[in-house]
Amino acid sequence: MDPDTQAEDSQAIAEQGLAEQSVSEEQAVQLVREKLGIPESSDTIVELDGIGSDGEYVIHAYNVVIDDTMVDQFADLE
């Protein structure tokens, strides 16, 4: 087998291995939830933000916080 054919075969095998190991967007979000210990019932939002240039998922986990004192100040203006 010539070196070029062998390199192409090795590349195809590597790509196939990556495809078999890849995870879906939903699985990636779930893996982050599990790693951080965030249950589904939590108010913490865990979502896909995008896909990096290297093909890896960018997942954000965050909480929305409402500062009630600011809400009260705006209510006084009405």
N, C-alpha and C positions, 0 to 999 in steps of 0.2 A: 504494500500500500504506500502510495507516495505521501510525503509530508503534508501537502496541501489538503488532500482528501482526509487524512487523519485529523488535521486541525479542524476541518469543517465538521467531521463526525463528532469530535470532542465538543465543539461549540453547540451542535444540535442536542447532544446529550445533556450539556449544562443547562441549555434553555428549557429543555423538557423537565429537568429536575426543578428548576425555578418555578415553572408553571404548576407543577404538582404541589409545591410547597406554598404557593401564593395564597393569600387570604382575600376574601371579599371585603368591601367597604364595611358592611355590617359586622363581619367577624372582627375587623380591626377595631371598630368602636367597642365591641364587646370585650375584646382583649384588654383595652385600656380600662374599661369599667372594672374588670376583674383585677388587674394589676393595682389599681388605686383603691379597690374595695368600695366602689360606688354601686349600690344596689339600684335596680330599675326604678324602685319606688322613690328614689332620692330626688330632691329638687335640683340637684346638680345636672347641668346640661353637658352631655358628651356627644360631640358631633364631628363629622368629617369637615375639615376646613378646606382641603384641597389635596393635590398630589404634587409632591416636590419634584424638582428637576431630575432627581435620581430614581423616580418612580415610587418612592415611599409615601404612604399616607401621612397627612398632617392632621392630627386629631386634637381638638381643643376640649378641655373640660373646664367648666366655669359655672359660677352662680350669679344670678341676677339679684342685685341688692338695691332696694328702694330705701332711700334715706327719708324717713317719715317727716323729719323736721323741714326738709325742703318742700314736701307735699303740703304741709301745714302753712308754710309761707305763701305758697301760690294760692291756697284756698282763701287766705285772708285778703288777697287782692281782688277777688271776685265780688 
